[in-house]
Amino acid sequence: MNDTKAMPFLERQIKLKSHPDQIRSVENIVDELKNELAFKEDAYANIMIAVTEAVNNGITHGNKSDPQKWVHVGFEAKIPYRLVVTVKDEGEGFDPNTLADPTSPENIENIGGRGVFLMRHLADELNFLDEGRKVEMVFNI
């Protein structure tokens, strides 16, 4: 991301155990941020879906639901009005370029790759870092 001049004016960090019930904590933060930052309803929906997908992927695919591993989620609101969300797991990583397109006819029945597909289409910018263990999503709010 080339946004080094933008100054953060709000930051939140959360550390989650690798269990699906932890996603509710992330949803609560997104709800709080919507109220604090007053972002548009469509931005809210995009953020909620993309962030919960990223956290679920970190828990399920990255950390393989290992209760000894953590998922770290960071929220940083910047001026101009952008929300940067990072989700980092403690897994082995992956190459997002090797994921099959879930919309192609041969993959319609497969469930894999849909979360990354959604994140790519809902975030205004998406970057995979640290060999796929960290995803950075940027939303214009």
DSSP file (Angstrom, degrees, kcal/mol; ACC not computed):
  #  RESIDUE AA STRUCTURE BP1 BP2  ACC     N-H-->O    O-->H-N    N-H-->O    O-->H-N    TCO  KAPPA ALPHA  PHI   PSI    X-CA   Y-CA   Z-CA
    1    1 A M              0   0    0      0, 0.0     2,-0.2     0, 0.0     3,-0.1   0.000 360.0 360.0 360.0 134.0    0.0    0.0    0.0
    2    2 A N        +     0   0    0      1,-0.2     3,-0.3     2,-0.1     0, 0.0  -0.265 360.0 112.0-101.3  44.7    1.4    3.4   -1.0
    3    3 A D    >   +     0   0    0     -2,-0.2     3,-0.9     1,-0.2    -1,-0.2  -0.167  26.3 130.8-110.4  37.3   -0.5    5.4    1.7
    4    4 A T  T 3   +     0   0    0      1,-0.3    -1,-0.2    -3,-0.1    -2,-0.1   0.741  69.6  56.1 -69.0 -22.5    2.5    6.4    3.9
    5    5 A K  T 3  S+     0   0    0     -3,-0.3     2,-0.3     2,-0.1    -1,-0.3   0.716  84.0  97.8 -81.2 -20.2    1.4   10.1    4.0
    6    6 A A    <   -     0   0    0     -3,-0.9    -3,-0.0    72,-0.1    72,-0.0  -0.516  69.9-141.0 -72.6 132.2   -2.0    9.3    5.4
    7    7 A M  E     -A   79   0A   0     72,-0.6    72,-1.5    -2,-0.3     2,-0.2  -0.778  12.6-123.6 -96.6 133.2   -2.1    9.7    9.2
    8    8 A P  E     +A   78   0A   0      0, 0.0    70,-0.3     0, 0.0     3,-0.1  -0.515  27.6 176.1 -72.4 140.7   -4.1    7.3   11.3
    9    9 A F  E    S+     0   0A   0     68,-2.6     2,-0.3     1,-0.4    69,-0.2   0.392  71.1  30.0-121.3  -1.1   -6.7    8.9   13.6
   10   10 A L  E     +A   77   0A   0     67,-1.1    67,-2.5     2,-0.0     2,-0.4  -0.930  64.8 179.5-156.1 132.6   -8.2    5.7   15.0
   11   11 A E  E     +A   76   0A   0     -2,-0.3     2,-0.3    65,-0.2    65,-0.2  -0.997   3.5 176.6-137.7 140.8   -6.5    2.3   15.7
   12   12 A R  E     -A   75   0A   0     63,-2.5    63,-3.1    -2,-0.4     2,-0.4  -0.995   5.4-170.8-139.4 142.9   -7.8   -0.9   17.1
   13   13 A Q  E     -A   74   0A   0     -2,-0.3     2,-0.3    61,-0.2    61,-0.2  -0.984   4.4-178.9-131.2 143.7   -6.1   -4.3   17.6
   14   14 A I  E     -A   73   0A   0     59,-2.4    59,-3.0    -2,-0.4     2,-0.5  -0.997  15.2-153.1-144.0 142.1   -7.6   -7.6   18.6
   15   15 A K  E     -A   72   0A   0     -2,-0.3     2,-0.4    57,-0.2    57,-0.2  -0.972  20.4-167.0-117.5 122.5   -6.0  -11.0   19.1
   16   16 A L  E     -A   71   0A   0     55,-3.2    55,-2.5    -2,-0.5     2,-0.1  -0.878  20.5-124.2-117.0 140.3   -8.3  -14.0   18.6
   17   17 A K  E     -A   70   0A   0     -2,-0.4     2,-2.3    53,-0.2    53,-0.2  -0.442  43.9 -98.1 -70.3 155.3   -8.0  -17.6   19.4
   18   18 A S  S    S+     0   0    0     51,-1.2    -1,-0.1    48,-0.4    51,-0.1  -0.467  85.7 112.5 -80.0  73.2   -8.5  -19.9   16.4
   19   19 A H  S >  S-     0   0    0     -2,-2.3     3,-2.4    48,-0.1     4,-0.2  -0.988  71.2-127.2-143.9 134.6  -12.1  -20.8   17.0
   20   20 A P  G >  S+     0   0    0      0, 0.0     3,-1.7     0, 0.0     4,-0.3   0.755 104.6  68.4 -56.1 -27.1  -15.1  -19.7   14.8
   21   21 A D  G >  S+     0   0    0      1,-0.3     3,-0.8     2,-0.1     4,-0.3   0.657  85.5  72.7 -68.6 -10.9  -17.0  -18.2   17.7
   22   22 A Q  G X> S+     0   0    0     -3,-2.4     3,-1.1     1,-0.2     4,-0.9   0.669  75.0  80.8 -74.2 -16.5  -14.3  -15.5   17.9
   23   23 A I  H <> S+     0   0    0     -3,-1.7     4,-2.3     1,-0.3     3,-0.4   0.818  80.0  67.1 -60.9 -30.1  -15.7  -13.9   14.7
   24   24 A R  H <> S+     0   0    0     -3,-0.8     4,-2.2    -4,-0.3    -1,-0.3   0.856  94.3  57.7 -59.5 -35.0  -18.4  -12.2   16.7
   25   25 A S  H <> S+     0   0    0     -3,-1.1     4,-1.6    -4,-0.3    -1,-0.2   0.889 107.4  47.0 -62.2 -39.4  -15.7  -10.1   18.4
   26   26 A V  H  X S+     0   0    0     -4,-0.9     4,-2.4    -3,-0.4    -2,-0.2   0.904 109.4  53.4 -69.2 -41.7  -14.6   -8.8   15.0
   27   27 A E  H  X S+     0   0    0     -4,-2.3     4,-2.3     1,-0.2    -2,-0.2   0.896 106.8  53.4 -59.3 -39.6  -18.2   -8.1   14.0
   28   28 A N  H  X S+     0   0    0     -4,-2.2     4,-2.3     2,-0.2    -1,-0.2   0.899 108.5  48.9 -62.5 -40.9  -18.7   -6.0   17.2
   29   29 A I  H  X S+     0   0    0     -4,-1.6     4,-2.8     2,-0.2     5,-0.2   0.920 109.7  51.3 -66.0 -42.6  -15.6   -3.9   16.3
   30   30 A V  H  X S+     0   0    0     -4,-2.4     4,-2.3     1,-0.2    -1,-0.2   0.910 110.3  50.4 -60.8 -41.0  -16.9   -3.3   12.8
   31   31 A D  H  X S+     0   0    0     -4,-2.3     4,-1.8     2,-0.2    -1,-0.2   0.921 111.3  48.2 -61.0 -44.2  -20.2   -2.2   14.3
   32   32 A E  H  X S+     0   0    0     -4,-2.3     4,-2.6     1,-0.2    -2,-0.2   0.918 111.3  49.9 -62.4 -44.0  -18.4    0.2   16.6
   33   33 A L  H  X S+     0   0    0     -4,-2.8     4,-3.1     1,-0.2     5,-0.4   0.879 105.9  56.2 -64.6 -37.7  -16.3    1.6   13.8
   34   34 A K  H  X S+     0   0    0     -4,-2.3     4,-1.5    -5,-0.2     5,-0.5   0.925 111.9  43.3 -58.8 -43.6  -19.4    2.2   11.7
   35   35 A N  H  < S+     0   0    0     -4,-1.8    -2,-0.2     2,-0.2    -1,-0.2   0.906 118.1  44.1 -68.9 -41.6  -20.9    4.3   14.5
   36   36 A E  H  < S+     0   0    0     -4,-2.6    -2,-0.2     1,-0.2    -1,-0.2   0.882 125.7  30.8 -71.1 -39.0  -17.7    6.1   15.3
   37   37 A L  H  < S-     0   0    0     -4,-3.1    -2,-0.2    -5,-0.2    -1,-0.2   0.552  93.4-140.1-100.1 -10.0  -16.7    6.8   11.7
   38   38 A A     <  +     0   0    0     -4,-1.5    -3,-0.2    -5,-0.4    -4,-0.1   0.895  33.5 179.5  52.4  47.9  -20.2    7.1   10.2
   39   39 A F        -     0   0    0     -5,-0.5    -1,-0.1    -6,-0.2   102,-0.1  -0.443  34.7 -83.9 -80.8 160.4  -19.2    5.2    7.0
   40   40 A K     >  -     0   0    0    101,-0.6     4,-2.5    -2,-0.1     5,-0.1  -0.114  34.7-115.9 -61.2 153.2  -21.8    4.5    4.3
   41   41 A E  H  > S+     0   0    0      1,-0.2     4,-2.3     2,-0.2     5,-0.2   0.873 115.7  50.6 -59.7 -40.3  -24.0    1.5    4.5
   42   42 A D  H  > S+     0   0    0      2,-0.2     4,-2.1     1,-0.2    -1,-0.2   0.885 110.6  49.6 -68.6 -35.9  -22.6   -0.1    1.4
   43   43 A A  H  > S+     0   0    0      2,-0.2     4,-2.8     1,-0.2     5,-0.2   0.910 109.4  53.5 -64.9 -41.0  -19.0    0.4    2.8
   44   44 A Y  H  X S+     0   0    0     -4,-2.5     4,-2.8     1,-0.2    -2,-0.2   0.931 109.5  46.9 -58.3 -47.8  -20.2   -1.2    6.1
   45   45 A A  H  X S+     0   0    0     -4,-2.3     4,-2.3     1,-0.2     5,-0.3   0.919 113.5  48.5 -62.9 -43.9  -21.6   -4.3    4.3
   46   46 A N  H  X S+     0   0    0     -4,-2.1     4,-2.5     2,-0.2     5,-0.3   0.920 114.0  46.4 -61.8 -44.4  -18.4   -4.7    2.3
   47   47 A I  H  X S+     0   0    0     -4,-2.8     4,-2.7     2,-0.2     5,-0.3   0.937 112.3  50.0 -64.5 -47.7  -16.2   -4.3    5.3
   48   48 A M  H  X S+     0   0    0     -4,-2.8     4,-2.0    -5,-0.2     5,-0.2   0.931 115.8  41.4 -59.0 -48.2  -18.2   -6.7    7.4
   49   49 A I  H  X S+     0   0    0     -4,-2.3     4,-2.2    -5,-0.2    -1,-0.2   0.948 117.8  45.5 -67.2 -48.5  -18.3   -9.5    4.8
   50   50 A A  H  X S+     0   0    0     -4,-2.5     4,-2.4    -5,-0.3    -2,-0.2   0.908 115.0  46.8 -64.4 -42.6  -14.6   -9.1    3.7
   51   51 A V  H  X S+     0   0    0     -4,-2.7     4,-2.6    -5,-0.3     5,-0.2   0.917 112.7  48.0 -68.9 -42.8  -13.2   -8.9    7.3
   52   52 A T  H  X S+     0   0    0     -4,-2.0     4,-2.6    -5,-0.3    -1,-0.2   0.880 112.2  51.1 -66.8 -34.5  -15.2  -11.8    8.6
   53   53 A E  H  X S+     0   0    0     -4,-2.2     4,-2.7    -5,-0.2    -2,-0.2   0.934 111.1  48.0 -63.2 -45.1  -14.1  -13.9    5.6
   54   54 A A  H  X S+     0   0    0     -4,-2.4     4,-2.3     2,-0.2    -2,-0.2   0.914 114.0  46.0 -63.4 -43.0  -10.5  -13.0    6.2
   55   55 A V  H  X S+     0   0    0     -4,-2.6     4,-2.6     2,-0.2     5,-0.2   0.924 112.7  50.1 -66.4 -43.9  -10.7  -13.9    9.9
   56   56 A N  H  X S+     0   0    0     -4,-2.6     4,-3.1    -5,-0.2     5,-0.4   0.910 111.1  49.7 -60.3 -41.6  -12.5  -17.1    9.1
   57   57 A N  H  X>S+     0   0    0     -4,-2.7     5,-2.5     2,-0.2     4,-1.8   0.909 110.6  50.6 -62.5 -41.6   -9.9  -18.0    6.5
   58   58 A G  I  <>S+     0   0    0     -4,-2.3     5,-3.0     3,-0.2    32,-0.2   0.909 116.5  40.6 -62.3 -42.9   -7.1  -17.2    9.1
   59   59 A I  I  <5S+     0   0    0     -4,-2.6     6,-3.3     3,-0.2     7,-0.3   0.957 127.3  30.3 -68.4 -52.0   -8.8  -19.4   11.7
   60   60 A T  I  <5S+     0   0    0     -4,-3.1    -3,-0.2     4,-0.2    -2,-0.2   0.946 134.4  20.0 -79.7 -51.9   -9.8  -22.3    9.4
   61   61 A H  I  <5S+     0   0    0     -4,-1.8    -3,-0.2    -5,-0.4    -4,-0.1   0.902 129.3  40.3 -90.3 -45.2   -7.2  -22.4    6.6
   62   62 A G  I   <S+     0   0    0     -5,-2.5    30,-0.5     1,-0.2    -3,-0.2   0.988 132.1  21.9 -68.1 -60.0   -4.3  -20.6    8.1
   63   63 A N  S > <S-     0   0    0     -5,-3.0     3,-1.9    -6,-0.2    -1,-0.2   0.478  94.7-133.2 -89.4  -2.8   -4.2  -21.8   11.6
   64   64 A K  T 3   -     0   0    0      1,-0.3    -4,-0.2    -6,-0.2    -3,-0.1   0.831  64.4 -68.2  52.8  35.9   -6.2  -25.0   10.9
   65   65 A S  T 3  S+     0   0    0     -6,-3.3    -1,-0.3     1,-0.2    -5,-0.1   0.738  85.1 164.6  56.4  27.0   -8.4  -24.2   13.9
   66   66 A D    X   -     0   0    0     -3,-1.9     3,-2.2    -7,-0.3   -48,-0.4  -0.652  33.2-150.2 -74.9 114.6   -5.5  -24.9   16.2
   67   67 A P  T 3  S+     0   0    0      0, 0.0    -1,-0.2     0, 0.0   -49,-0.1   0.623  94.1  63.3 -65.3 -10.9   -6.5  -23.4   19.6
   68   68 A Q  T 3  S+     0   0    0     -5,-0.1     2,-0.3   -51,-0.1    -2,-0.1   0.551  94.7  76.0 -86.6  -7.9   -2.8  -22.8   20.3
   69   69 A K    <   -     0   0    0     -3,-2.2   -51,-1.2    -6,-0.1     2,-0.3  -0.737  69.4-145.4-107.6 155.4   -2.5  -20.3   17.4
   70   70 A W  E     -A   17   0A   0     -2,-0.3     2,-0.5   -53,-0.2    20,-0.4  -0.796   7.9-145.0-118.5 155.3   -3.8  -16.8   17.2
   71   71 A V  E     -A   16   0A   0    -55,-2.5   -55,-3.2    -2,-0.3     2,-0.5  -0.993  19.0-153.7-116.9 127.0   -5.3  -14.5   14.5
   72   72 A H  E     -AB  15  88A   0     16,-2.9    16,-2.7    -2,-0.5     2,-0.5  -0.882  10.8-171.1-105.0 127.9   -4.3  -10.9   14.8
   73   73 A V  E     -AB  14  87A   0    -59,-3.0   -59,-2.4    -2,-0.5     2,-0.4  -0.973   1.3-172.2-123.4 130.0   -6.7   -8.2   13.4
   74   74 A G  E     -AB  13  86A   0     12,-2.6    12,-2.3    -2,-0.5     2,-0.4  -0.961   6.7-166.3-123.5 140.5   -5.9   -4.6   13.1
   75   75 A F  E     +AB  12  85A   0    -63,-3.1   -63,-2.5    -2,-0.4     2,-0.4  -0.992  10.0 175.5-123.3 129.0   -8.1   -1.7   12.2
   76   76 A E  E     -AB  11  84A   0      8,-2.2     8,-2.9    -2,-0.4     2,-0.4  -0.936  14.5-158.0-138.7 114.0   -6.6    1.7   11.2
   77   77 A A  E     -AB  10  83A   0    -67,-2.5   -68,-2.6    -2,-0.4   -67,-1.1  -0.760  20.7-173.9 -89.8 135.6   -8.7    4.6   10.0
   78   78 A K  E  >  -AB   8  82A   0      4,-3.1     4,-2.0    -2,-0.4   -72,-0.1  -0.874  24.7 -86.7-128.7 158.3   -6.8    7.2    8.0
   79   79 A I  E  4 S+A    7   0A   0    -72,-1.5   -72,-0.6    -2,-0.3     2,-0.2  -0.932 110.9  52.2-100.9 131.6   -7.3   10.6    6.5
   80   80 A P  T  4 S-     0   0    0      0, 0.0     2,-0.7     0, 0.0    -2,-0.2   0.601 127.7 -84.6 -66.1 166.3   -8.4   10.8    3.7
   81   81 A Y  T  4 S+     0   0    0     -2,-0.2    60,-1.6    -4,-0.1     2,-0.4  -0.185  79.8 135.8 -60.1  93.8  -11.2    8.5    4.8
   82   82 A R  E  <  -BC  78 140A   0     -4,-2.0    -4,-3.1    -2,-0.7     2,-0.5  -0.992  42.0-148.8-137.1 142.3   -9.8    5.0    4.4
   83   83 A L  E     -BC  77 139A   0     56,-2.8    56,-2.6    -2,-0.4     2,-0.6  -0.967  11.8-162.7-112.9 123.1  -10.1    2.0    6.7
   84   84 A V  E     -BC  76 138A   0     -8,-2.9    -8,-2.2    -2,-0.5     2,-0.5  -0.926   8.0-173.0-107.2 123.0   -7.1   -0.4    6.6
   85   85 A V  E     -BC  75 137A   0     52,-3.0    52,-3.2    -2,-0.6     2,-0.4  -0.965   2.2-169.3-119.0 128.8   -7.8   -3.8    8.0
   86   86 A T  E     -BC  74 136A   0    -12,-2.3   -12,-2.6    -2,-0.5     2,-0.4  -0.947   4.1-171.4-117.5 140.6   -5.0   -6.4    8.5
   87   87 A V  E     -BC  73 135A   0     48,-2.3    48,-2.5    -2,-0.4     2,-0.4  -0.988   8.7-178.7-131.1 120.9   -5.6  -10.0    9.4
   88   88 A K  E     -BC  72 134A   0    -16,-2.7   -16,-2.9    -2,-0.4    46,-0.2  -0.978   3.3-171.4-126.8 129.2   -2.6  -12.1   10.2
   89   89 A D        -     0   0    0     44,-2.6   -18,-0.2    -2,-0.4   -30,-0.1  -0.581  29.8-125.0-108.7 177.1   -2.6  -15.8   11.1
   90   90 A E  S    S+     0   0    0    -20,-0.4   -19,-0.1   -32,-0.2    43,-0.0   0.005  70.8 115.4-109.7  25.2    0.2  -18.1   12.4
   91   91 A G  S    S-     0   0    0     42,-0.1   -28,-0.2   -33,-0.1   -29,-0.1   0.017  84.0 -89.3 -84.2-166.7   -0.2  -20.7    9.6
   92   92 A E        -     0   0    0    -30,-0.5    41,-0.1     1,-0.2   -30,-0.1   0.581  63.8-128.8 -82.5 -11.7    2.2  -21.8    6.9
   93   93 A G        -     0   0    0     39,-0.2     2,-0.3   -31,-0.1    39,-0.3  -0.193  20.1-137.3  86.4 175.9    0.9  -19.2    4.4
   94   94 A F        -     0   0    0     37,-1.4     3,-0.1    -3,-0.1    39,-0.0  -0.971  19.1-104.7-163.5 166.5   -0.2  -19.8    0.8
   95   95 A D    >   -     0   0    0     -2,-0.3     3,-2.0     1,-0.1     4,-0.2  -0.896  23.1-161.6-102.8 107.7    0.1  -18.3   -2.7
   96   96 A P  G >  S+     0   0    0      0, 0.0     3,-1.1     0, 0.0    -1,-0.1   0.719  86.6  68.8 -63.7 -18.9   -3.2  -16.5   -3.5
   97   97 A N  G 3  S+     0   0    0      1,-0.2    -2,-0.0    -3,-0.1     0, 0.0   0.636  91.4  61.2 -74.2 -12.3   -2.4  -16.6   -7.2
   98   98 A T  G <  S+     0   0    0     -3,-2.0    -1,-0.2     2,-0.1     2,-0.2   0.488  77.7 111.5 -91.8  -3.3   -2.8  -20.3   -7.2
   99   99 A L  S <  S-     0   0    0     -3,-1.1     2,-0.1    -4,-0.2    14,-0.0  -0.509  70.3-121.9 -73.1 136.3   -6.5  -20.2   -6.2
  100  100 A A        -     0   0    0     -2,-0.2    -1,-0.1     1,-0.1    -2,-0.1  -0.433  31.0 -99.7 -73.2 151.0   -8.9  -21.3   -8.9
  101  101 A D    >   -     0   0    0      1,-0.2     3,-1.4    -2,-0.1     6,-0.2  -0.621  28.9-154.1 -71.1 114.5  -11.6  -18.8  -10.0
  102  102 A P  T 3  S+     0   0    0      0, 0.0    -1,-0.2     0, 0.0     8,-0.1   0.614  89.9  59.6 -70.7  -8.7  -14.7  -19.9   -8.1
  103  103 A T  T 3  S+     0   0    0      3,-0.0     5,-0.1    11,-0.0    -2,-0.1   0.561  79.1 103.4 -94.5  -8.3  -17.0  -18.4  -10.8
  104  104 A S  S X> S-     0   0    0     -3,-1.4     3,-2.3     1,-0.1     4,-0.7  -0.483  84.9-113.8 -74.1 147.5  -15.6  -20.5  -13.7
  105  105 A P  G >4 S+     0   0    0      0, 0.0     3,-0.8     0, 0.0     4,-0.3   0.823 114.1  54.8 -52.7 -38.3  -18.0  -23.4  -14.7
  106  106 A E  G 34 S+     0   0    0      1,-0.2     3,-0.1     2,-0.1    -2,-0.0   0.663 114.2  41.6 -72.5 -12.6  -15.6  -26.1  -13.6
  107  107 A N  G X4 S+     0   0    0     -3,-2.3     3,-1.1    -6,-0.2    -1,-0.2   0.396  80.2 102.3-112.3   1.5  -15.4  -24.6  -10.1
  108  108 A I  T << S+     0   0    0     -3,-0.8    -2,-0.1    -4,-0.7    -1,-0.1   0.852  86.9  45.7 -56.2 -37.4  -19.0  -23.6   -9.4
  109  109 A E  T 3  S+     0   0    0     -4,-0.3    -1,-0.3    -3,-0.1     2,-0.2   0.651  95.2  94.0 -81.9 -15.6  -19.6  -26.7   -7.2
  110  110 A N    <   -     0   0    0     -3,-1.1    -3,-0.0     1,-0.1     0, 0.0  -0.521  59.8-157.9 -79.1 144.6  -16.3  -26.2   -5.2
  111  111 A I    >   +     0   0    0     -2,-0.2     3,-0.9     2,-0.1    -1,-0.1   0.651  60.7 100.8 -94.9 -16.3  -16.5  -24.3   -2.0
  112  112 A G  T 3  S+     0   0    0      1,-0.2    -2,-0.1     2,-0.1     0, 0.0  -0.377  78.7  22.6 -72.9 146.6  -12.8  -23.3   -1.9
  113  113 A G  T 3> S+     0   0    0     -2,-0.1     4,-1.8   -12,-0.1    -1,-0.2   0.334  84.7 110.9  87.9  -6.6  -11.5  -19.9   -2.9
  114  114 A R  H <> S+     0   0    0     -3,-0.9     4,-2.6     2,-0.2     5,-0.2   0.868  73.4  55.4 -70.7 -35.2  -14.8  -18.0   -2.4
  115  115 A G  H  > S+     0   0    0      2,-0.2     4,-2.5     1,-0.2    -1,-0.2   0.935 110.6  43.7 -63.5 -46.3  -13.6  -16.0    0.6
  116  116 A V  H  > S+     0   0    0      2,-0.2     4,-2.6     1,-0.2    -1,-0.2   0.895 112.2  54.7 -65.4 -39.6  -10.6  -14.6   -1.3
  117  117 A F  H  X S+     0   0    0     -4,-1.8     4,-1.6     1,-0.2    -2,-0.2   0.935 110.3  46.1 -57.4 -47.4  -12.8  -13.9   -4.3
  118  118 A L  H  X S+     0   0    0     -4,-2.6     4,-2.1     1,-0.2     5,-0.3   0.923 111.4  51.2 -62.3 -45.1  -15.2  -12.0   -2.1
  119  119 A M  H  X S+     0   0    0     -4,-2.5     4,-2.3     1,-0.2    -1,-0.2   0.913 108.6  52.4 -59.9 -42.3  -12.4  -10.0   -0.4
  120  120 A R  H  < S+     0   0    0     -4,-2.6    -1,-0.2     1,-0.2    -2,-0.2   0.868 116.0  40.1 -61.0 -36.6  -11.0   -9.1   -3.8
  121  121 A H  H  < S+     0   0    0     -4,-1.6    -1,-0.2    -5,-0.2    -2,-0.2   0.710 119.0  43.7 -87.9 -20.9  -14.3   -7.7   -5.0
  122  122 A L  H  < S+     0   0    0     -4,-2.1     2,-0.2    -5,-0.2    -2,-0.2   0.787 100.3  72.6 -96.2 -30.3  -15.4   -6.0   -1.7
  123  123 A A  S  < S-     0   0    0     -4,-2.3    16,-0.2    -5,-0.3     3,-0.1  -0.567  73.5-138.9 -83.4 149.4  -12.2   -4.3   -0.7
  124  124 A D  S    S+     0   0    0     14,-2.1     2,-0.3     1,-0.3    15,-0.2   0.730  94.4  13.0 -76.6 -22.4  -11.0   -1.2   -2.6
  125  125 A E  E    S-D  138   0A   0     13,-1.4    13,-2.7     2,-0.0     2,-0.4  -0.973  70.1-169.8-151.7 140.8   -7.5   -2.6   -2.4
  126  126 A L  E     +D  137   0A   0     -2,-0.3     2,-0.4    11,-0.2    11,-0.2  -0.993   6.3 177.1-138.2 128.0   -6.3   -6.1   -1.3
  127  127 A N  E     -D  136   0A   0      9,-2.6     9,-3.2    -2,-0.4     2,-0.5  -0.996  17.6-151.1-132.4 134.5   -2.7   -7.1   -0.6
  128  128 A F  E     +D  135   0A   0     -2,-0.4     2,-0.2     7,-0.2     7,-0.2  -0.916  27.1 173.9-102.6 130.6   -1.3  -10.4    0.6
  129  129 A L  E >>> +D  134   0A   0      5,-3.4     5,-2.0    -2,-0.5     3,-1.0  -0.739  48.6  38.1-128.0 172.2    1.9  -10.2    2.6
  130  130 A D  G >45S-     0   0    0      1,-0.3     3,-1.7    -2,-0.2    -1,-0.2   0.897 132.1 -54.2  51.0  49.4    4.2  -12.4    4.6
  131  131 A E  G 345S-     0   0    0      1,-0.3   -37,-1.4    -3,-0.2    -1,-0.3   0.816 108.8 -49.7  55.9  34.8    3.8  -15.3    2.2
  132  132 A G  G <45S+     0   0    0     -3,-1.0    -1,-0.3   -39,-0.3    -2,-0.2   0.428 116.7 108.3  88.6  -0.7    0.0  -15.2    2.4
  133  133 A R  T <<5S+     0   0    0     -3,-1.7   -44,-2.6    -4,-0.5     2,-0.4   0.658  78.7  47.9 -80.4 -14.9   -0.2  -15.2    6.2
  134  134 A K  E   < -CD  88 129A   0     -5,-2.0    -5,-3.4   -46,-0.2     2,-0.4  -0.989  64.8-167.7-131.0 132.5   -1.3  -11.6    6.3
  135  135 A V  E     -CD  87 128A   0    -48,-2.5   -48,-2.3    -2,-0.4     2,-0.5  -0.962   4.9-161.2-117.7 137.1   -3.9   -9.9    4.3
  136  136 A E  E     -CD  86 127A   0     -9,-3.2    -9,-2.6    -2,-0.4     2,-0.4  -0.977   9.0-172.4-119.1 122.2   -4.3   -6.1    4.1
  137  137 A M  E     -CD  85 126A   0    -52,-3.2   -52,-3.0    -2,-0.5     2,-0.5  -0.950   6.0-160.6-117.1 133.9   -7.7   -4.7    2.9
  138  138 A V  E     -CD  84 125A   0    -13,-2.7   -14,-2.1    -2,-0.4   -13,-1.4  -0.955   8.1-172.6-116.5 130.9   -8.3   -1.1    2.3
  139  139 A F  E     -C   83   0A   0    -56,-2.6   -56,-2.8    -2,-0.5     2,-0.7  -0.978  22.7-135.1-123.9 133.0  -11.8    0.4    2.2
  140  140 A N  E      C   82   0A   0     -2,-0.4   -58,-0.2   -58,-0.2   -59,-0.1  -0.784 360.0 360.0 -82.8 120.0  -12.8    3.9    1.1
  141  141 A I              0   0    0    -60,-1.6  -101,-0.6    -2,-0.7   -59,-0.2   0.413 360.0 360.0-110.7 360.0  -15.3    4.9    3.8
